[in-house]
Amino acid sequence: MAASDAQPSRLTALLRSWFAGGTDRPYGEDGAGDERIEWLRITPFLLLHAACLLVPWVGWSPVAVWTAVALYLVRMFGITAGYHRYFSHRAFRTSRAGQFALAVLANASAQRGPLWWAAHHRRHHRDSDSPADPHSPGRRGLFWSHVGWFGTRGNFRTATELVPDLARHRELVLLDRYDGLVPVLLGALLYASGALLAAYAPDLGTSGAQMLVWGCLSTVVLYHATFTINSLAHRWGTRRWATPDDSRNNALLALLTLGEGWHNNHHHHPHSVRQGFRWWELDVTWLVLRGLAAFGLVWDLRPVPRALLRGRREGDDA
């Protein structure tokens, strides 16, 4: 009787964790060191992938495709400029309103909350490609570093002790705790806009279901483009700098991720707002941030120190 009584409580806690994320503990325990993938808990992630299979049934339209492309680019910028360069590394400054706008934009990508994301990334830099790295491909392989690690109980909790500067802001803590709210609202907005277009502009050939499915497709492509930096960018590419990890520069990944693929550069100096160190290393996120700085929306963009550019190098490509 005791075991059967405990099971609903655990299931209830699991369901609640989907809507009130892991700022504290997933099931009344932090699961530290537990690297078993919890398939039930990542059901929403799996369902998003399954939704992509509905594309042949809902069809396509120019408005759905371009919406998916726009959502990819805007949310990728939210991840690269917001979750990564701002929240994880403090590579520039902005207002409190600008900070929250970046957090909401990145959170719309359905990659958990700002505290969770930044805490894991700071841990990655502290322990990069060591046994303590949460997603090193050298330790557990490409699948683990790409998607396996974040599905475990041990990596579910938000390690607030690693992000005390972010935990000071109540709005960021709330967004982190209820990290599923913004993605759900985005899905509802996509469906509603598609339904309205179907009713009032039928010549566009879209519908609520079509817009929602293409939004899911955009999210899934965004997932895997982002995840390549944890996996492929530590396996394939060139090494300009003799960093103590396995980071690589990869021009293709930089193109897909708006500049994040210059990963060896980034590990050489993580606190620089610019990751493409050379003029020919396209870093779209850096260019957009420069534009925002021109309008006074961000400031104090941290450069790459010239002395650092003369550091230890590997190979002949520096």
Phi and psi in degrees as GROMACS dihedral restraints (atoms count N, CA, C in turn):
[ dihedral_restraints ]
;  ai    aj    ak    al  type     phi  dphi    fc
    3     4     5     6     1   -63.6    20    10
    4     5     6     7     1   -40.9    20    10
    6     7     8     9     1   -66.0    20    10
    7     8     9    10     1   -41.9    20    10
    9    10    11    12     1   -69.2    20    10
   10    11    12    13     1   -32.5    20    10
   12    13    14    15     1   -68.8    20    10
   13    14    15    16     1   -31.4    20    10
   15    16    17    18     1   -74.5    20    10
   16    17    18    19     1   -28.7    20    10
   18    19    20    21     1   -63.4    20    10
   19    20    21    22     1   -47.5    20    10
   21    22    23    24     1   -59.5    20    10
   22    23    24    25     1   -36.3    20    10
   24    25    26    27     1   -62.4    20    10
   25    26    27    28     1   -41.9    20    10
   27    28    29    30     1   -66.0    20    10
   28    29    30    31     1   -42.4    20    10
   30    31    32    33     1   -65.0    20    10
   31    32    33    34     1   -40.5    20    10
   33    34    35    36     1   -61.1    20    10
   34    35    36    37     1   -41.8    20    10
   36    37    38    39     1   -64.4    20    10
   37    38    39    40     1   -36.9    20    10
   39    40    41    42     1   -65.3    20    10
   40    41    42    43     1   -47.0    20    10
   42    43    44    45     1   -62.6    20    10
   43    44    45    46     1   -40.2    20    10
   45    46    47    48     1   -65.1    20    10
   46    47    48    49     1   -32.4    20    10
   48    49    50    51     1   -66.3    20    10
   49    50    51    52     1   -24.1    20    10
   51    52    53    54     1   -67.5    20    10
   52    53    54    55     1   -28.6    20    10
   54    55    56    57     1  -108.3    20    10
   55    56    57    58     1   -18.3    20    10
   57    58    59    60     1  -130.5    20    10
   58    59    60    61     1    89.1    20    10
   60    61    62    63     1   -61.0    20    10
   61    62    63    64     1  -170.0    20    10
   63    64    65    66     1   -89.3    20    10
   64    65    66    67     1    44.7    20    10
   66    67    68    69     1   -63.5    20    10
   67    68    69    70     1   -31.0    20    10
   69    70    71    72     1  -104.9    20    10
   70    71    72    73     1   -92.3    20    10
   72    73    74    75     1  -140.4    20    10
   73    74    75    76     1   148.2    20    10
   75    76    77    78     1   -71.3    20    10
   76    77    78    79     1   -47.2    20    10
   78    79    80    81     1  -132.0    20    10
   79    80    81    82     1    35.6    20    10
   81    82    83    84     1    83.9    20    10
   82    83    84    85     1     6.6    20    10
   84    85    86    87     1  -150.0    20    10
   85    86    87    88     1   152.3    20    10
   87    88    89    90     1   -86.4    20    10
   88    89    90    91     1   -12.1    20    10
   90    91    92    93     1    63.8    20    10
   91    92    93    94     1    22.9    20    10
   93    94    95    96     1   -54.3    20    10
   94    95    96    97     1   130.6    20    10
   96    97    98    99     1    83.6    20    10
   97    98    99   100     1    -5.3    20    10
   99   100   101   102     1   -83.2    20    10
  100   101   102   103     1   110.0    20    10
  102   103   104   105     1  -104.8    20    10
  103   104   105   106     1    20.2    20    10
  105   106   107   108     1   -79.1    20    10
  106   107   108   109     1   131.5    20    10
  108   109   110   111     1   -73.6    20    10
  109   110   111   112     1   128.3    20    10
  111   112   113   114     1   -95.9    20    10
  112   113   114   115     1    94.8    20    10
  114   115   116   117     1   -64.7    20    10
  115   116   117   118     1   -34.8    20    10
  117   118   119   120     1   -65.4    20    10
  118   119   120   121     1   -40.2    20    10
  120   121   122   123     1   -67.7    20    10
  121   122   123   124     1   -28.7    20    10
  123   124   125   126     1   -94.3    20    10
  124   125   126   127     1    18.8    20    10
  126   127   128   129     1   -53.8    20    10
  127   128   129   130     1   -44.5    20    10
  129   130   131   132     1   -57.8    20    10
  130   131   132   133     1   -39.4    20    10
  132   133   134   135     1   -62.0    20    10
  133   134   135   136     1   -42.7    20    10
  135   136   137   138     1   -69.2    20    10
  136   137   138   139     1   -37.8    20    10
  138   139   140   141     1   -65.9    20    10
  139   140   141   142     1   -33.9    20    10
  141   142   143   144     1   -61.4    20    10
  142   143   144   145     1   -40.6    20    10
  144   145   146   147     1   -65.6    20    10
  145   146   147   148     1   -41.5    20    10
  147   148   149   150     1   -63.5    20    10
  148   149   150   151     1   -34.2    20    10
  150   151   152   153     1   -62.2    20    10
  151   152   153   154     1   -27.8    20    10
  153   154   155   156     1   -64.0    20    10
  154   155   156   157     1   -25.3    20    10
  156   157   158   159     1   -71.2    20    10
  157   158   159   160     1   -10.0    20    10
  159   160   161   162     1   -85.0    20    10
  160   161   162   163     1    -3.7    20    10
  162   163   164   165     1   -54.6    20    10
  163   164   165   166     1   -44.6    20    10
  165   166   167   168     1   -60.7    20    10
  166   167   168   169     1   -26.2    20    10
  168   169   170   171     1   -84.4    20    10
  169   170   171   172     1   -36.9    20    10
  171   172   173   174     1   -89.2    20    10
  172   173   174   175     1   -16.8    20    10
  174   175   176   177     1    75.8    20    10
  175   176   177   178     1  -167.0    20    10
  177   178   179   180     1  -140.3    20    10
  178   179   180   181     1   161.9    20    10
  180   181   182   183     1  -150.8    20    10
  181   182   183   184     1   156.3    20    10
  183   184   185   186     1   -55.3    20    10
  184   185   186   187     1   -38.9    20    10
  186   187   188   189     1   -67.6    20    10
  187   188   189   190     1   -36.7    20    10
  189   190   191   192     1   -69.0    20    10
  190   191   192   193     1   -42.7    20    10
  192   193   194   195     1   -66.0    20    10
  193   194   195   196     1   -46.3    20    10
  195   196   197   198     1   -68.5    20    10
  196   197   198   199     1   -31.7    20    10
  198   199   200   201     1   -63.4    20    10
  199   200   201   202     1   -42.9    20    10
  201   202   203   204     1   -62.2    20    10
  202   203   204   205     1   -43.0    20    10
  204   205   206   207     1   -64.0    20    10
  205   206   207   208     1   -45.0    20    10
  207   208   209   210     1   -63.4    20    10
  208   209   210   211     1   -41.8    20    10
  210   211   212   213     1   -63.0    20    10
  211   212   213   214     1   -38.1    20    10
  213   214   215   216     1   -60.8    20    10
  214   215   216   217     1   -50.9    20    10
  216   217   218   219     1   -67.5    20    10
  217   218   219   220     1   -45.1    20    10
  219   220   221   222     1   -66.3    20    10
  220   221   222   223     1   -43.3    20    10
  222   223   224   225     1   -74.1    20    10
  223   224   225   226     1   -31.4    20    10
  225   226   227   228     1   -62.0    20    10
  226   227   228   229     1   -40.7    20    10
  228   229   230   231     1   -62.0    20    10
  229   230   231   232     1   -39.4    20    10
  231   232   233   234     1   -59.0    20    10
  232   233   234   235     1   -40.8    20    10
  234   235   236   237     1   -68.4    20    10
  235   236   237   238     1   -50.3    20    10
  237   238   239   240     1   -71.7    20    10
  238   239   240   241     1   -45.4    20    10
  240   241   242   243     1   -81.3    20    10
  241   242   243   244     1   -39.7    20    10
  243   244   245   246     1   -84.2    20    10
  244   245   246   247     1   -74.9    20    10
  246   247   248   249     1   -59.4    20    10
  247   248   249   250     1   -39.4    20    10
  249   250   251   252     1   -87.4    20    10
  250   251   252   253     1   -67.4    20    10
  252   253   254   255     1   -75.2    20    10
  253   254   255   256     1   -30.6    20    10
  255   256   257   258     1   -90.1    20    10
  256   257   258   259     1   -61.6    20    10
  258   259   260   261     1   -71.1    20    10
  259   260   261   262     1   -38.3    20    10
  261   262   263   264     1   -80.0    20    10
  262   263   264   265     1   -39.0    20    10
  264   265   266   267     1  -120.1    20    10
  265   266   267   268     1    -6.9    20    10
  267   268   269   270     1    52.0    20    10
  268   269   270   271     1    46.9    20    10
  270   271   272   273     1   -81.5    20    10
  271   272   273   274     1    -6.6    20    10
  273   274   275   276     1  -156.9    20    10
  274   275   276   277     1   176.2    20    10
  276   277   278   279     1  -122.0    20    10
  277   278   279   280     1   154.8    20    10
  279   280   281   282     1  -152.9    20    10
  280   281   282   283     1   177.2    20    10
  282   283   284   285     1   -75.8    20    10
  283   284   285   286     1   170.6    20    10
  285   286   287   288     1   -65.5    20    10
  286   287   288   289     1   -36.2    20    10
  288   289   290   291     1   -66.7    20    10
  289   290   291   292     1   -41.3    20    10
  291   292   293   294     1   -64.9    20    10
  292   293   294   295     1   -37.5    20    10
  294   295   296   297     1   -60.6    20    10
  295   296   297   298     1   -45.4    20    10
  297   298   299   300     1   -69.0    20    10
  298   299   300   301     1   -37.3    20    10
  300   301   302   303     1   -61.7    20    10
  301   302   303   304     1   -42.3    20    10
  303   304   305   306     1   -62.8    20    10
  304   305   306   307     1   -39.8    20    10
  306   307   308   309     1   -65.1    20    10
  307   308   309   310     1   -43.2    20    10
  309   310   311   312     1   -66.2    20    10
  310   311   312   313     1   -42.6    20    10
  312   313   314   315     1   -60.7    20    10
  313   314   315   316     1   -44.8    20    10
  315   316   317   318     1   -69.8    20    10
  316   317   318   319     1   -39.2    20    10
  318   319   320   321     1   -62.9    20    10
  319   320   321   322     1   -26.8    20    10
  321   322   323   324     1   -64.4    20    10
  322   323   324   325     1   -13.6    20    10
  324   325   326   327     1   -78.4    20    10
  325   326   327   328     1    -6.7    20    10
  327   328   329   330     1    62.5    20    10
  328   329   330   331     1    39.1    20    10
  330   331   332   333     1  -113.6    20    10
  331   332   333   334     1    44.6    20    10
  333   334   335   336     1    68.1    20    10
  334   335   336   337     1  -170.7    20    10
  336   337   338   339     1   -92.9    20    10
  337   338   339   340     1   171.9    20    10
  339   340   341   342     1   -65.0    20    10
  340   341   342   343     1   -37.4    20    10
  342   343   344   345     1   -70.3    20    10
  343   344   345   346     1   -44.2    20    10
  345   346   347   348     1   -60.1    20    10
  346   347   348   349     1   -48.4    20    10
  348   349   350   351     1   -63.0    20    10
  349   350   351   352     1   -49.2    20    10
  351   352   353   354     1   -66.6    20    10
  352   353   354   355     1   -37.8    20    10
  354   355   356   357     1   -62.9    20    10
  355   356   357   358     1   -45.2    20    10
  357   358   359   360     1   -66.7    20    10
  358   359   360   361     1   -35.6    20    10
  360   361   362   363     1   -71.3    20    10
  361   362   363   364     1   -38.6    20    10
  363   364   365   366     1   -63.8    20    10
  364   365   366   367     1   -37.6    20    10
  366   367   368   369     1   -64.5    20    10
  367   368   369   370     1   -39.2    20    10
  369   370   371   372     1   -59.7    20    10
  370   371   372   373     1   -43.6    20    10
  372   373   374   375     1   -70.7    20    10
  373   374   375   376     1   -34.7    20    10
  375   376   377   378     1   -66.3    20    10
  376   377   378   379     1   -36.7    20    10
  378   379   380   381     1  -121.5    20    10
  379   380   381   382     1    28.5    20    10
  381   382   383   384     1   -53.6    20    10
  382   383   384   385     1   124.1    20    10
  384   385   386   387     1    58.1    20    10
  385   386   387   388     1    25.4    20    10
  387   388   389   390     1  -105.0    20    10
  388   389   390   391     1   172.5    20    10
  390   391   392   393     1   -58.4    20    10
  391   392   393   394     1   -21.7    20    10
  393   394   395   396     1   -88.9    20    10
  394   395   396   397     1    -5.5    20    10
  396   397   398   399     1   -67.3    20    10
  397   398   399   400     1   127.3    20    10
  399   400   401   402     1   -67.3    20    10
  400   401   402   403     1   -22.1    20    10
  402   403   404   405     1  -144.3    20    10
  403   404   405   406     1    52.7    20    10
  405   406   407   408     1   -85.5    20    10
  406   407   408   409     1   122.6    20    10
  408   409   410   411     1   -65.0    20    10
  409   410   411   412     1   -26.6    20    10
  411   412   413   414     1   -70.4    20    10
  412   413   414   415     1   -22.3    20    10
  414   415   416   417     1   -88.4    20    10
  415   416   417   418     1   -44.7    20    10
  417   418   419   420     1  -127.5    20    10
  418   419   420   421     1     2.3    20    10
  420   421   422   423     1    97.8    20    10
  421   422   423   424     1   171.1    20    10
  423   424   425   426     1   -67.1    20    10
  424   425   426   427     1   -40.9    20    10
  426   427   428   429     1   -60.1    20    10
  427   428   429   430     1   -43.9    20    10
  429   430   431   432     1   -61.7    20    10
  430   431   432   433     1   -48.2    20    10
  432   433   434   435     1   -70.4    20    10
  433   434   435   436     1   -25.9    20    10
  435   436   437   438     1   -83.0    20    10
  436   437   438   439     1   -51.5    20    10
  438   439   440   441     1  -135.8    20    10
  439   440   441   442     1   -20.6    20    10
  441   442   443   444     1   -68.1    20    10
  442   443   444   445     1   -40.7    20    10
  444   445   446   447     1   -61.8    20    10
  445   446   447   448     1   -38.8    20    10
  447   448   449   450     1   -80.4    20    10
  448   449   450   451     1    -5.8    20    10
  450   451   452   453     1   -91.2    20    10
  451   452   453   454     1     7.6    20    10
  453   454   455   456     1   -96.9    20    10
  454   455   456   457     1   156.2    20    10
  456   457   458   459     1   -65.0    20    10
  457   458   459   460     1   -37.2    20    10
  459   460   461   462     1   -63.8    20    10
  460   461   462   463     1   -25.4    20    10
  462   463   464   465     1  -106.0    20    10
  463   464   465   466     1    12.2    20    10
  465   466   467   468     1   -79.3    20    10
  466   467   468   469     1   -41.2    20    10
  468   469   470   471     1   -66.2    20    10
  469   470   471   472     1   143.2    20    10
  471   472   473   474     1   -80.4    20    10
  472   473   474   475     1   117.6    20    10
  474   475   476   477     1   -82.5    20    10
  475   476   477   478     1    79.9    20    10
  477   478   479   480     1   -60.9    20    10
  478   479   480   481     1   -23.0    20    10
  480   481   482   483     1   -66.1    20    10
  481   482   483   484     1   -18.2    20    10
  483   484   485   486     1   -90.7    20    10
  484   485   486   487     1   -11.5    20    10
  486   487   488   489     1  -132.0    20    10
  487   488   489   490     1    52.9    20    10
  489   490   491   492     1   -62.5    20    10
  490   491   492   493     1   -27.8    20    10
  492   493   494   495     1   -67.5    20    10
  493   494   495   496     1   -31.7    20    10
  495   496   497   498     1   -85.0    20    10
  496   497   498   499     1   -33.7    20    10
  498   499   500   501     1   -68.2    20    10
  499   500   501   502     1    -9.4    20    10
  501   502   503   504     1   -70.9    20    10
  502   503   504   505     1   -20.5    20    10
  504   505   506   507     1  -100.0    20    10
  505   506   507   508     1   114.0    20    10
  507   508   509   510     1   -60.2    20    10
  508   509   510   511     1   -38.0    20    10
  510   511   512   513     1   -66.1    20    10
  511   512   513   514     1   -33.0    20    10
  513   514   515   516     1   -72.3    20    10
  514   515   516   517     1   -37.8    20    10
  516   517   518   519     1   -63.6    20    10
  517   518   519   520     1   -42.8    20    10
  519   520   521   522     1   -65.3    20    10
  520   521   522   523     1   -42.1    20    10
  522   523   524   525     1   -63.5    20    10
  523   524   525   526     1   -36.8    20    10
  525   526   527   528     1   -68.7    20    10
  526   527   528   529     1   -40.1    20    10
  528   529   530   531     1   -68.6    20    10
  529   530   531   532     1   -41.4    20    10
  531   532   533   534     1  -107.0    20    10
  532   533   534   535     1    56.0    20    10
  534   535   536   537     1   -72.3    20    10
  535   536   537   538     1    -9.7    20    10
  537   538   539   540     1   -87.6    20    10
  538   539   540   541     1   -10.4    20    10
  540   541   542   543     1   -66.8    20    10
  541   542   543   544     1   -49.5    20    10
  543   544   545   546     1   -63.1    20    10
  544   545   546   547     1   -45.9    20    10
  546   547   548   549     1   -59.5    20    10
  547   548   549   550     1   -38.7    20    10
  549   550   551   552     1   -65.2    20    10
  550   551   552   553     1   -43.2    20    10
  552   553   554   555     1   -63.2    20    10
  553   554   555   556     1   -37.9    20    10
  555   556   557   558     1   -62.8    20    10
  556   557   558   559     1   -43.1    20    10
  558   559   560   561     1   -61.1    20    10
  559   560   561   562     1   -42.2    20    10
  561   562   563   564     1   -63.9    20    10
  562   563   564   565     1   -39.5    20    10
  564   565   566   567     1   -64.7    20    10
  565   566   567   568     1   -41.3    20    10
  567   568   569   570     1   -62.2    20    10
  568   569   570   571     1   -46.1    20    10
  570   571   572   573     1   -63.4    20    10
  571   572   573   574     1   -45.0    20    10
  573   574   575   576     1   -63.8    20    10
  574   575   576   577     1   -41.9    20    10
  576   577   578   579     1   -65.8    20    10
  577   578   579   580     1   -39.4    20    10
  579   580   581   582     1   -65.0    20    10
  580   581   582   583     1   -40.3    20    10
  582   583   584   585     1   -65.3    20    10
  583   584   585   586     1   -40.4    20    10
  585   586   587   588     1   -65.5    20    10
  586   587   588   589     1   -41.5    20    10
  588   589   590   591     1   -64.8    20    10
  589   590   591   592     1   -38.0    20    10
  591   592   593   594     1   -63.0    20    10
  592   593   594   595     1   -35.2    20    10
  594   595   596   597     1   -79.8    20    10
  595   596   597   598     1   -39.8    20    10
  597   598   599   600     1  -110.0    20    10
  598   599   600   601     1   -13.0    20    10
  600   601   602   603     1  -140.8    20    10
  601   602   603   604     1    62.0    20    10
  603   604   605   606     1   -61.1    20    10
  604   605   606   607     1   -22.2    20    10
  606   607   608   609     1   -64.2    20    10
  607   608   609   610     1   -18.4    20    10
  609   610   611   612     1   -74.4    20    10
  610   611   612   613     1   -16.8    20    10
  612   613   614   615     1    71.5    20    10
  613   614   615   616     1    26.2    20    10
  615   616   617   618     1  -114.1    20    10
  616   617   618   619     1   177.8    20    10
  618   619   620   621     1  -157.0    20    10
  619   620   621   622     1   172.0    20    10
  621   622   623   624     1   -62.5    20    10
  622   623   624   625     1   -45.0    20    10
  624   625   626   627     1   -64.7    20    10
  625   626   627   628     1   -39.8    20    10
  627   628   629   630     1   -63.9    20    10
  628   629   630   631     1   -46.0    20    10
  630   631   632   633     1   -63.6    20    10
  631   632   633   634     1   -39.1    20    10
  633   634   635   636     1   -65.8    20    10
  634   635   636   637     1   -44.2    20    10
  636   637   638   639     1   -65.8    20    10
  637   638   639   640     1   -41.7    20    10
  639   640   641   642     1   -69.1    20    10
  640   641   642   643     1   -28.3    20    10
  642   643   644   645     1   -66.1    20    10
  643   644   645   646     1   -39.7    20    10
  645   646   647   648     1   -63.2    20    10
  646   647   648   649     1   -42.4    20    10
  648   649   650   651     1   -61.5    20    10
  649   650   651   652     1   -42.6    20    10
  651   652   653   654     1   -60.2    20    10
  652   653   654   655     1   -40.8    20    10
  654   655   656   657     1   -65.7    20    10
  655   656   657   658     1   -42.4    20    10
  657   658   659   660     1   -66.5    20    10
  658   659   660   661     1   -42.5    20    10
  660   661   662   663     1   -63.0    20    10
  661   662   663   664     1   -40.0    20    10
  663   664   665   666     1   -61.6    20    10
  664   665   666   667     1   -43.0    20    10
  666   667   668   669     1   -50.9    20    10
  667   668   669   670     1   -58.7    20    10
  669   670   671   672     1   -73.7    20    10
  670   671   672   673     1   -28.7    20    10
  672   673   674   675     1   -64.5    20    10
  673   674   675   676     1   -44.5    20    10
  675   676   677   678     1   -63.0    20    10
  676   677   678   679     1   -44.0    20    10
  678   679   680   681     1   -66.1    20    10
  679   680   681   682     1   -22.2    20    10
  681   682   683   684     1   -61.8    20    10
  682   683   684   685     1   -24.9    20    10
  684   685   686   687     1   -68.9    20    10
  685   686   687   688     1   -33.7    20    10
  687   688   689   690     1   -73.2    20    10
  688   689   690   691     1   -33.5    20    10
  690   691   692   693     1  -102.7    20    10
  691   692   693   694     1   -71.9    20    10
  693   694   695   696     1   -66.4    20    10
  694   695   696   697     1   -34.4    20    10
  696   697   698   699     1   -72.8    20    10
  697   698   699   700     1    -3.1    20    10
  699   700   701   702     1  -109.2    20    10
  700   701   702   703     1    10.1    20    10
  702   703   704   705     1  -127.2    20    10
  703   704   705   706     1   -45.6    20    10
  705   706   707   708     1  -121.7    20    10
  706   707   708   709     1   131.4    20    10
  708   709   710   711     1   142.0    20    10
  709   710   711   712     1  -167.6    20    10
  711   712   713   714     1  -109.5    20    10
  712   713   714   715     1   155.0    20    10
  714   715   716   717     1  -117.5    20    10
  715   716   717   718     1   106.3    20    10
  717   718   719   720     1   -80.5    20    10
  718   719   720   721     1   -36.6    20    10
  720   721   722   723     1  -113.7    20    10
  721   722   723   724     1   141.8    20    10
  723   724   725   726     1   -84.4    20    10
  724   725   726   727     1    65.7    20    10
  726   727   728   729     1   -75.6    20    10
  727   728   729   730     1   158.2    20    10
  729   730   731   732     1   -79.5    20    10
  730   731   732   733     1    11.9    20    10
  732   733   734   735     1  -121.4    20    10
  733   734   735   736     1  -169.5    20    10
  735   736   737   738     1  -104.3    20    10
  736   737   738   739     1    19.7    20    10
  738   739   740   741     1   -61.6    20    10
  739   740   741   742     1   147.6    20    10
  741   742   743   744     1  -131.6    20    10
  742   743   744   745     1   153.5    20    10
  744   745   746   747     1   -92.6    20    10
  745   746   747   748     1   131.0    20    10
  747   748   749   750     1  -140.0    20    10
  748   749   750   751     1   111.7    20    10
  750   751   752   753     1   -63.9    20    10
  751   752   753   754     1   -37.0    20    10
  753   754   755   756     1   -66.0    20    10
  754   755   756   757     1   -44.3    20    10
  756   757   758   759     1   -65.9    20    10
  757   758   759   760     1   -33.7    20    10
  759   760   761   762     1   -63.3    20    10
  760   761   762   763     1   -37.9    20    10
  762   763   764   765     1   -67.0    20    10
  763   764   765   766     1   -43.7    20    10
  765   766   767   768     1   -68.4    20    10
  766   767   768   769     1   -29.3    20    10
  768   769   770   771     1  -113.4    20    10
  769   770   771   772     1    18.9    20    10
  771   772   773   774     1    60.5    20    10
  772   773   774   775     1    31.5    20    10
  774   775   776   777     1   119.5    20    10
  775   776   777   778     1   -10.4    20    10
  777   778   779   780     1   -71.9    20    10
  778   779   780   781     1   -17.2    20    10
  780   781   782   783     1   -70.0    20    10
  781   782   783   784     1   -11.1    20    10
  783   784   785   786     1   -82.4    20    10
  784   785   786   787     1    62.0    20    10
  786   787   788   789     1   -77.3    20    10
  787   788   789   790     1   -33.4    20    10
  789   790   791   792     1   -67.5    20    10
  790   791   792   793     1   -38.9    20    10
  792   793   794   795     1   -56.0    20    10
  793   794   795   796     1   -47.3    20    10
  795   796   797   798     1   -63.2    20    10
  796   797   798   799     1   -41.7    20    10
  798   799   800   801     1   -71.3    20    10
  799   800   801   802     1   -23.2    20    10
  801   802   803   804     1   -69.0    20    10
  802   803   804   805     1   -38.6    20    10
  804   805   806   807     1  -144.8    20    10
  805   806   807   808     1    85.7    20    10
  807   808   809   810     1   -63.6    20    10
  808   809   810   811     1   -22.1    20    10
  810   811   812   813     1   -93.2    20    10
  811   812   813   814     1     4.9    20    10
  813   814   815   816     1   -80.1    20    10
  814   815   816   817     1   137.6    20    10
  816   817   818   819     1   -71.4    20    10
  817   818   819   820     1   -20.3    20    10
  819   820   821   822     1  -103.5    20    10
  820   821   822   823     1   129.5    20    10
  822   823   824   825     1  -107.5    20    10
  823   824   825   826     1   -22.1    20    10
  825   826   827   828     1   -86.7    20    10
  826   827   828   829     1   100.3    20    10
  828   829   830   831     1   -74.4    20    10
  829   830   831   832     1   -27.1    20    10
  831   832   833   834     1  -101.7    20    10
  832   833   834   835     1   156.8    20    10
  834   835   836   837     1   -60.1    20    10
  835   836   837   838     1   -28.9    20    10
  837   838   839   840     1   -89.7    20    10
  838   839   840   841     1    -2.5    20    10
  840   841   842   843     1   -90.1    20    10
  841   842   843   844     1    94.8    20    10
  843   844   845   846     1   -62.4    20    10
  844   845   846   847     1   123.0    20    10
  846   847   848   849     1  -131.1    20    10
  847   848   849   850     1    88.1    20    10
  849   850   851   852     1   -62.4    20    10
  850   851   852   853     1   -38.6    20    10
  852   853   854   855     1   -59.7    20    10
  853   854   855   856     1   -43.3    20    10
  855   856   857   858     1   -61.4    20    10
  856   857   858   859     1   -42.8    20    10
  858   859   860   861     1   -64.6    20    10
  859   860   861   862     1   -40.8    20    10
  861   862   863   864     1   -66.5    20    10
  862   863   864   865     1   -41.5    20    10
  864   865   866   867     1   -63.1    20    10
  865   866   867   868     1   -36.6    20    10
  867   868   869   870     1   -62.2    20    10
  868   869   870   871     1   -39.8    20    10
  870   871   872   873     1   -64.4    20    10
  871   872   873   874     1   -42.2    20    10
  873   874   875   876     1   -65.1    20    10
  874   875   876   877     1   -35.3    20    10
  876   877   878   879     1   -65.1    20    10
  877   878   879   880     1   -34.0    20    10
  879   880   881   882     1   -63.6    20    10
  880   881   882   883     1   -27.0    20    10
  882   883   884   885     1   -96.6    20    10
  883   884   885   886     1     5.8    20    10
  885   886   887   888     1    76.1    20    10
  886   887   888   889     1    16.1    20    10
  888   889   890   891     1   -84.0    20    10
  889   890   891   892     1   -27.6    20    10
  891   892   893   894     1  -134.2    20    10
  892   893   894   895     1   161.0    20    10
  894   895   896   897     1  -157.3    20    10
  895   896   897   898     1   176.6    20    10
  897   898   899   900     1    52.8    20    10
  898   899   900   901     1    48.2    20    10
  900   901   902   903     1   -68.4    20    10
  901   902   903   904     1   120.0    20    10
  903   904   905   906     1   -79.8    20    10
  904   905   906   907     1   122.8    20    10
  906   907   908   909     1   -84.4    20    10
  907   908   909   910     1   175.5    20    10
  909   910   911   912     1   -86.0    20    10
  910   911   912   913     1   118.9    20    10
  912   913   914   915     1   -58.7    20    10
  913   914   915   916     1   135.0    20    10
  915   916   917   918     1   -58.4    20    10
  916   917   918   919     1   -36.8    20    10
  918   919   920   921     1   -62.7    20    10
  919   920   921   922     1   -33.4    20    10
  921   922   923   924     1   -69.4    20    10
  922   923   924   925     1   -30.9    20    10
  924   925   926   927     1   -68.5    20    10
  925   926   927   928     1   -12.2    20    10
  927   928   929   930     1  -103.3    20    10
  928   929   930   931     1    20.2    20    10
  930   931   932   933     1   -74.9    20    10
  931   932   933   934     1  -172.8    20    10
  933   934   935   936     1   -64.0    20    10
  934   935   936   937     1   136.6    20    10
  936   937   938   939     1  -125.4    20    10
  937   938   939   940     1   158.3    20    10
  939   940   941   942     1  -120.1    20    10
  940   941   942   943     1   141.3    20    10
  942   943   944   945     1    76.9    20    10
  943   944   945   946     1  -168.0    20    10
  945   946   947   948     1  -113.2    20    10
  946   947   948   949     1    10.1    20    10
  948   949   950   951     1   -92.8    20    10
  949   950   951   952     1     1.2    20    10
